[in-house]
Amino acid sequence: MPDTPTILYCRCAYAQVVPQGVKDAVLQKLCDSGASFESVSDLCEMAAHRDPRLKAIAGCGKLRIAACYPRAVLGLFHQAGSPLAEEGVEVLNMRTETADDIAAKLLATD
């Protein structure tokens, strides 16, 4: 469905700035939901290497990203030459929000 947002889950594998329990719980809730989502090892690493997958992700249109600070995520995509759209993109902060809140927002059908 074209109105269904793409869900991107960042495992934040290298920086270790997101609490492991939150990352694990969000991932489990996504898996249990049966929703389609993409999981990446680390957006920071992808941006540093200018991974071409970032351009494809940025072009998804409606997008929900579970990662860390929204400003940092927007900066990573910009740094990699694949800026995110100003509208239709929601970055959810696993550093400061609960796993339940993150999963509910990722899976919302609005």
TAPELIN-V326685 format. One record per residue. N is the residue number from 0. RES is the residue in three letters. PSI is psi as a letter, one per 40 degrees, with the letter a starting at -180 (* if undefined). Layout:
N & RES & PSI
N & RES & PSI
//
This chain:
0 & MET & h
1 & PRO & d
2 & ASP & e
3 & THR & h
4 & PRO & i
5 & THR & h
6 & ILE & h
7 & LEU & h
8 & TYR & h
9 & CYS & h
10 & ARG & e
11 & CYS & f
12 & ALA & d
13 & TYR & d
14 & ALA & d
15 & GLN & f
16 & VAL & e
17 & VAL & h
18 & PRO & h
19 & GLN & d
20 & GLY & d
21 & VAL & d
22 & LYS & d
23 & ASP & d
24 & ALA & d
25 & VAL & d
26 & LEU & d
27 & GLN & d
28 & LYS & d
29 & LEU & d
30 & CYS & d
31 & ASP & d
32 & SER & d
33 & GLY & e
34 & ALA & i
35 & SER & h
36 & PHE & i
37 & GLU & h
38 & SER & h
39 & VAL & i
40 & SER & d
41 & ASP & h
42 & LEU & d
43 & CYS & d
44 & GLU & d
45 & MET & d
46 & ALA & d
47 & ALA & d
48 & HIS & e
49 & ARG & f
50 & ASP & h
51 & PRO & e
52 & ARG & d
53 & LEU & d
54 & LYS & d
55 & ALA & d
56 & ILE & d
57 & ALA & d
58 & GLY & e
59 & CYS & e
60 & GLY & b
61 & LYS & h
62 & LEU & h
63 & ARG & h
64 & ILE & h
65 & ALA & h
66 & ALA & b
67 & CYS & b
68 & TYR & h
69 & PRO & d
70 & ARG & d
71 & ALA & d
72 & VAL & d
73 & LEU & d
74 & GLY & d
75 & LEU & d
76 & PHE & d
77 & HIS & d
78 & GLN & d
79 & ALA & e
80 & GLY & e
81 & SER & g
82 & PRO & i
83 & LEU & i
84 & ALA & i
85 & GLU & d
86 & GLU & i
87 & GLY & e
88 & VAL & h
89 & GLU & h
90 & VAL & h
91 & LEU & h
92 & ASN & h
93 & MET & e
94 & ARG & d
95 & THR & e
96 & GLU & i
97 & THR & i
98 & ALA & d
99 & ASP & d
100 & ASP & d
101 & ILE & d
102 & ALA & d
103 & ALA & d
104 & LYS & d
105 & LEU & d
106 & LEU & e
107 & ALA & i
108 & THR & e
109 & ASP & *
//
